[in-house]
């Protein structure tokens, strides 16, 4: 989970719009999977997804 989130964050910092979509989807899926298996709390997962999506959408909207 941490690795996928870090890869998505590095794509956000690098303004790599091409890879960001796929990395974002993988990171969200990984976070949700960890929450479903009770590795992390469901509200913690929701917070992580929300913060990551907020950053990703900011980059995607700025490039449009």
Backbone as XML, in Angstrom:
<?xml version="1.0"?>
<chain id="A" units="angstrom">
  <residue number="1" name="UNK">
    <atom name="N" x="0.827" y="-1.185" z="0.000"/>
    <atom name="CA" x="0.000" y="0.000" z="0.000"/>
    <atom name="C" x="0.871" y="1.249" z="0.000"/>
  </residue>
  <residue number="2" name="UNK">
    <atom name="N" x="1.867" y="1.291" z="0.884"/>
    <atom name="CA" x="2.689" y="2.492" z="0.983"/>
    <atom name="C" x="3.436" y="2.769" z="-0.311"/>
  </residue>
  <residue number="3" name="UNK">
    <atom name="N" x="3.918" y="1.724" z="-0.964"/>
    <atom name="CA" x="4.676" y="1.894" z="-2.193"/>
    <atom name="C" x="3.807" y="2.472" z="-3.294"/>
  </residue>
  <residue number="4" name="UNK">
    <atom name="N" x="2.600" y="1.980" z="-3.419"/>
    <atom name="CA" x="1.704" y="2.488" z="-4.465"/>
    <atom name="C" x="1.306" y="3.930" z="-4.207"/>
  </residue>
  <residue number="5" name="UNK">
    <atom name="N" x="1.104" y="4.283" z="-2.956"/>
    <atom name="CA" x="0.766" y="5.664" z="-2.625"/>
    <atom name="C" x="1.956" y="6.570" z="-2.916"/>
  </residue>
  <residue number="6" name="UNK">
    <atom name="N" x="3.162" y="6.122" z="-2.573"/>
    <atom name="CA" x="4.353" y="6.924" z="-2.841"/>
    <atom name="C" x="4.560" y="7.136" z="-4.330"/>
  </residue>
  <residue number="7" name="UNK">
    <atom name="N" x="4.326" y="6.095" z="-5.136"/>
    <atom name="CA" x="4.469" y="6.236" z="-6.584"/>
    <atom name="C" x="3.466" y="7.247" z="-7.137"/>
  </residue>
  <residue number="8" name="UNK">
    <atom name="N" x="2.254" y="7.215" z="-6.623"/>
    <atom name="CA" x="1.250" y="8.186" z="-7.064"/>
    <atom name="C" x="1.651" y="9.595" z="-6.657"/>
  </residue>
  <residue number="9" name="UNK">
    <atom name="N" x="2.168" y="9.751" z="-5.450"/>
    <atom name="CA" x="2.585" y="11.077" z="-4.988"/>
    <atom name="C" x="3.769" y="11.608" z="-5.785"/>
  </residue>
  <residue number="10" name="UNK">
    <atom name="N" x="4.705" y="10.737" z="-6.165"/>
    <atom name="CA" x="5.837" y="11.199" z="-6.979"/>
    <atom name="C" x="5.372" y="11.603" z="-8.373"/>
  </residue>
  <residue number="11" name="UNK">
    <atom name="N" x="4.358" y="10.928" z="-8.898"/>
    <atom name="CA" x="3.806" y="11.328" z="-10.196"/>
    <atom name="C" x="3.114" y="12.683" z="-10.078"/>
  </residue>
  <residue number="12" name="UNK">
    <atom name="N" x="2.492" y="12.942" z="-8.945"/>
    <atom name="CA" x="1.837" y="14.232" z="-8.727"/>
    <atom name="C" x="2.878" y="15.344" z="-8.655"/>
  </residue>
  <residue number="13" name="UNK">
    <atom name="N" x="3.946" y="15.099" z="-7.911"/>
    <atom name="CA" x="4.995" y="16.115" z="-7.762"/>
    <atom name="C" x="5.686" y="16.391" z="-9.093"/>
  </residue>
  <residue number="14" name="UNK">
    <atom name="N" x="5.878" y="15.330" z="-9.890"/>
    <atom name="CA" x="6.558" y="15.476" z="-11.172"/>
    <atom name="C" x="5.625" y="15.973" z="-12.277"/>
  </residue>
  <residue number="15" name="UNK">
    <atom name="N" x="4.358" y="16.212" z="-11.979"/>
    <atom name="CA" x="3.352" y="16.634" z="-12.963"/>
    <atom name="C" x="3.268" y="15.663" z="-14.132"/>
  </residue>
  <residue number="16" name="UNK">
    <atom name="N" x="3.369" y="14.374" z="-13.827"/>
    <atom name="CA" x="3.322" y="13.330" z="-14.848"/>
    <atom name="C" x="1.873" y="12.883" z="-15.030"/>
  </residue>
  <residue number="17" name="UNK">
    <atom name="N" x="1.160" y="13.599" z="-15.871"/>
    <atom name="CA" x="-0.264" y="13.356" z="-16.062"/>
    <atom name="C" x="-0.531" y="12.007" z="-16.715"/>
  </residue>
  <residue number="18" name="UNK">
    <atom name="N" x="0.377" y="11.537" z="-17.563"/>
    <atom name="CA" x="0.189" y="10.276" z="-18.268"/>
    <atom name="C" x="0.130" y="9.072" z="-17.340"/>
  </residue>
  <residue number="19" name="UNK">
    <atom name="N" x="1.019" y="9.019" z="-16.392"/>
    <atom name="CA" x="1.076" y="7.887" z="-15.467"/>
    <atom name="C" x="0.167" y="8.075" z="-14.259"/>
  </residue>
  <residue number="20" name="UNK">
    <atom name="N" x="-0.224" y="9.283" z="-13.994"/>
    <atom name="CA" x="-0.965" y="9.583" z="-12.770"/>
    <atom name="C" x="-2.288" y="8.839" z="-12.677"/>
  </residue>
  <residue number="21" name="UNK">
    <atom name="N" x="-2.999" y="8.732" z="-13.771"/>
    <atom name="CA" x="-4.299" y="8.068" z="-13.745"/>
    <atom name="C" x="-4.201" y="6.627" z="-13.285"/>
  </residue>
  <residue number="22" name="UNK">
    <atom name="N" x="-3.286" y="5.884" z="-13.880"/>
    <atom name="CA" x="-3.118" y="4.472" z="-13.525"/>
    <atom name="C" x="-2.580" y="4.314" z="-12.109"/>
  </residue>
  <residue number="23" name="UNK">
    <atom name="N" x="-1.604" y="5.122" z="-11.740"/>
    <atom name="CA" x="-1.027" y="5.023" z="-10.399"/>
    <atom name="C" x="-2.042" y="5.399" z="-9.321"/>
  </residue>
  <residue number="24" name="UNK">
    <atom name="N" x="-2.876" y="6.374" z="-9.618"/>
    <atom name="CA" x="-3.907" y="6.787" z="-8.670"/>
    <atom name="C" x="-4.905" y="5.664" z="-8.444"/>
  </residue>
  <residue number="25" name="UNK">
    <atom name="N" x="-5.352" y="5.030" z="-9.519"/>
    <atom name="CA" x="-6.314" y="3.929" z="-9.399"/>
    <atom name="C" x="-5.709" y="2.774" z="-8.603"/>
  </residue>
  <residue number="26" name="UNK">
    <atom name="N" x="-4.446" y="2.454" z="-8.859"/>
    <atom name="CA" x="-3.785" y="1.376" z="-8.123"/>
    <atom name="C" x="-3.638" y="1.711" z="-6.641"/>
  </residue>
  <residue number="27" name="UNK">
    <atom name="N" x="-3.319" y="2.956" z="-6.345"/>
    <atom name="CA" x="-3.148" y="3.357" z="-4.948"/>
    <atom name="C" x="-4.471" y="3.295" z="-4.194"/>
  </residue>
  <residue number="28" name="UNK">
    <atom name="N" x="-5.538" y="3.764" z="-4.819"/>
    <atom name="CA" x="-6.854" y="3.739" z="-4.171"/>
    <atom name="C" x="-7.307" y="2.298" z="-3.954"/>
  </residue>
  <residue number="29" name="UNK">
    <atom name="N" x="-7.078" y="1.445" z="-4.935"/>
    <atom name="CA" x="-7.459" y="0.038" z="-4.798"/>
    <atom name="C" x="-6.686" y="-0.622" z="-3.661"/>
  </residue>
  <residue number="30" name="UNK">
    <atom name="N" x="-5.426" y="-0.287" z="-3.537"/>
    <atom name="CA" x="-4.598" y="-0.851" z="-2.479"/>
    <atom name="C" x="-5.049" y="-0.380" z="-1.100"/>
  </residue>
  <residue number="31" name="UNK">
    <atom name="N" x="-5.390" y="0.891" z="-0.999"/>
    <atom name="CA" x="-5.876" y="1.432" z="0.273"/>
    <atom name="C" x="-7.196" y="0.774" z="0.665"/>
  </residue>
  <residue number="32" name="UNK">
    <atom name="N" x="-8.093" y="0.663" z="-0.293"/>
    <atom name="CA" x="-9.395" y="0.051" z="-0.011"/>
    <atom name="C" x="-9.259" y="-1.427" z="0.345"/>
  </residue>
  <residue number="33" name="UNK">
    <atom name="N" x="-8.321" y="-2.116" z="-0.282"/>
    <atom name="CA" x="-8.095" y="-3.527" z="0.028"/>
    <atom name="C" x="-7.566" y="-3.679" z="1.457"/>
  </residue>
  <residue number="34" name="UNK">
    <atom name="N" x="-6.652" y="-2.795" z="1.851"/>
    <atom name="CA" x="-6.120" y="-2.844" z="3.214"/>
    <atom name="C" x="-7.231" y="-2.570" z="4.233"/>
  </residue>
  <residue number="35" name="UNK">
    <atom name="N" x="-8.135" y="-1.666" z="3.902"/>
    <atom name="CA" x="-9.245" y="-1.367" z="4.810"/>
    <atom name="C" x="-10.211" y="-2.533" z="4.907"/>
  </residue>
  <residue number="36" name="UNK">
    <atom name="N" x="-10.446" y="-3.215" z="3.796"/>
    <atom name="CA" x="-11.387" y="-4.335" z="3.823"/>
    <atom name="C" x="-10.843" y="-5.512" z="4.610"/>
  </residue>
  <residue number="37" name="UNK">
    <atom name="N" x="-9.529" y="-5.614" z="4.711"/>
    <atom name="CA" x="-8.909" y="-6.697" z="5.473"/>
    <atom name="C" x="-8.554" y="-6.270" z="6.902"/>
  </residue>
  <residue number="38" name="UNK">
    <atom name="N" x="-9.032" y="-5.095" z="7.290"/>
    <atom name="CA" x="-8.810" y="-4.545" z="8.632"/>
    <atom name="C" x="-7.339" y="-4.320" z="8.958"/>
  </residue>
  <residue number="39" name="UNK">
    <atom name="N" x="-6.537" y="-4.035" z="7.945"/>
    <atom name="CA" x="-5.144" y="-3.662" z="8.177"/>
    <atom name="C" x="-5.100" y="-2.227" z="8.675"/>
  </residue>
  <residue number="40" name="UNK">
    <atom name="N" x="-5.924" y="-1.382" z="8.071"/>
    <atom name="CA" x="-6.099" y="-0.018" z="8.551"/>
    <atom name="C" x="-7.593" y="0.209" z="8.756"/>
  </residue>
  <residue number="41" name="UNK">
    <atom name="N" x="-7.924" y="1.191" z="9.558"/>
    <atom name="CA" x="-9.324" y="1.502" z="9.848"/>
    <atom name="C" x="-9.977" y="2.094" z="8.609"/>
  </residue>
  <residue number="42" name="UNK">
    <atom name="N" x="-11.255" y="1.846" z="8.436"/>
    <atom name="CA" x="-11.957" y="2.300" z="7.235"/>
    <atom name="C" x="-11.988" y="3.818" z="7.128"/>
  </residue>
  <residue number="43" name="UNK">
    <atom name="N" x="-12.047" y="4.519" z="8.243"/>
    <atom name="CA" x="-12.045" y="5.978" z="8.186"/>
    <atom name="C" x="-10.649" y="6.515" z="7.853"/>
  </residue>
  <residue number="44" name="UNK">
    <atom name="N" x="-9.617" y="5.816" z="8.294"/>
    <atom name="CA" x="-8.257" y="6.179" z="7.928"/>
    <atom name="C" x="-8.075" y="6.003" z="6.417"/>
  </residue>
  <residue number="45" name="UNK">
    <atom name="N" x="-8.617" y="4.922" z="5.883"/>
    <atom name="CA" x="-8.538" y="4.682" z="4.445"/>
    <atom name="C" x="-9.277" y="5.767" z="3.674"/>
  </residue>
  <residue number="46" name="UNK">
    <atom name="N" x="-10.440" y="6.133" z="4.147"/>
    <atom name="CA" x="-11.214" y="7.178" z="3.478"/>
    <atom name="C" x="-10.460" y="8.503" z="3.486"/>
  </residue>
  <residue number="47" name="UNK">
    <atom name="N" x="-9.800" y="8.794" z="4.589"/>
    <atom name="CA" x="-9.023" y="10.038" z="4.690"/>
    <atom name="C" x="-7.855" y="10.021" z="3.715"/>
  </residue>
  <residue number="48" name="UNK">
    <atom name="N" x="-7.161" y="8.880" z="3.616"/>
    <atom name="CA" x="-6.029" y="8.763" z="2.691"/>
    <atom name="C" x="-6.477" y="8.929" z="1.245"/>
  </residue>
  <residue number="49" name="UNK">
    <atom name="N" x="-7.588" y="8.282" z="0.889"/>
    <atom name="CA" x="-8.103" y="8.369" z="-0.472"/>
    <atom name="C" x="-8.530" y="9.805" z="-0.772"/>
  </residue>
  <residue number="50" name="UNK">
    <atom name="N" x="-9.169" y="10.441" z="0.168"/>
    <atom name="CA" x="-9.628" y="11.807" z="-0.028"/>
    <atom name="C" x="-8.459" y="12.757" z="-0.252"/>
  </residue>
  <residue number="51" name="UNK">
    <atom name="N" x="-7.447" y="12.656" z="0.542"/>
    <atom name="CA" x="-6.292" y="13.545" z="0.415"/>
    <atom name="C" x="-5.537" y="13.295" z="-0.888"/>
  </residue>
  <residue number="52" name="UNK">
    <atom name="N" x="-5.398" y="12.014" z="-1.252"/>
    <atom name="CA" x="-4.710" y="11.682" z="-2.486"/>
    <atom name="C" x="-5.500" y="12.159" z="-3.696"/>
  </residue>
  <residue number="53" name="UNK">
    <atom name="N" x="-6.810" y="11.982" z="-3.671"/>
    <atom name="CA" x="-7.626" y="12.403" z="-4.808"/>
    <atom name="C" x="-7.656" y="13.924" z="-4.928"/>
  </residue>
  <residue number="54" name="UNK">
    <atom name="N" x="-7.629" y="14.613" z="-3.822"/>
    <atom name="CA" x="-7.599" y="16.074" z="-3.850"/>
    <atom name="C" x="-6.330" y="16.573" z="-4.543"/>
  </residue>
  <residue number="55" name="UNK">
    <atom name="N" x="-5.200" y="15.947" z="-4.227"/>
    <atom name="CA" x="-3.943" y="16.332" z="-4.863"/>
    <atom name="C" x="-3.926" y="15.960" z="-6.335"/>
  </residue>
  <residue number="56" name="UNK">
    <atom name="N" x="-4.419" y="14.781" z="-6.643"/>
    <atom name="CA" x="-4.413" y="14.315" z="-8.037"/>
    <atom name="C" x="-5.308" y="15.178" z="-8.912"/>
  </residue>
  <residue number="57" name="UNK">
    <atom name="N" x="-6.491" y="15.501" z="-8.433"/>
    <atom name="CA" x="-7.416" y="16.302" z="-9.224"/>
    <atom name="C" x="-6.906" y="17.727" z="-9.423"/>
  </residue>
  <residue number="58" name="UNK">
    <atom name="N" x="-6.165" y="18.223" z="-8.453"/>
    <atom name="CA" x="-5.585" y="19.558" z="-8.613"/>
    <atom name="C" x="-4.609" y="19.578" z="-9.791"/>
  </residue>
  <residue number="59" name="UNK">
    <atom name="N" x="-3.796" y="18.528" z="-9.916"/>
    <atom name="CA" x="-2.844" y="18.432" z="-11.024"/>
    <atom name="C" x="-3.571" y="18.232" z="-12.348"/>
  </residue>
  <residue number="60" name="UNK">
    <atom name="N" x="-4.553" y="17.343" z="-12.345"/>
    <atom name="CA" x="-5.269" y="17.047" z="-13.588"/>
    <atom name="C" x="-6.068" y="18.234" z="-14.093"/>
  </residue>
  <residue number="61" name="UNK">
    <atom name="N" x="-6.651" y="19.019" z="-13.198"/>
    <atom name="CA" x="-7.411" y="20.190" z="-13.610"/>
    <atom name="C" x="-6.499" y="21.323" z="-14.079"/>
  </residue>
  <residue number="62" name="UNK">
    <atom name="N" x="-5.330" y="21.430" z="-13.477"/>
    <atom name="CA" x="-4.401" y="22.492" z="-13.857"/>
    <atom name="C" x="-3.864" y="22.257" z="-15.263"/>
  </residue>
  <residue number="63" name="UNK">
    <atom name="N" x="-3.718" y="21.008" z="-15.651"/>
    <atom name="CA" x="-3.188" y="20.677" z="-16.972"/>
    <atom name="C" x="-4.222" y="20.794" z="-18.071"/>
  </residue>
  <residue number="64" name="UNK">
    <atom name="N" x="-5.503" y="20.818" z="-17.704"/>
    <atom name="CA" x="-6.561" y="20.845" z="-18.729"/>
    <atom name="C" x="-6.660" y="22.159" z="-19.442"/>
  </residue>
</chain>
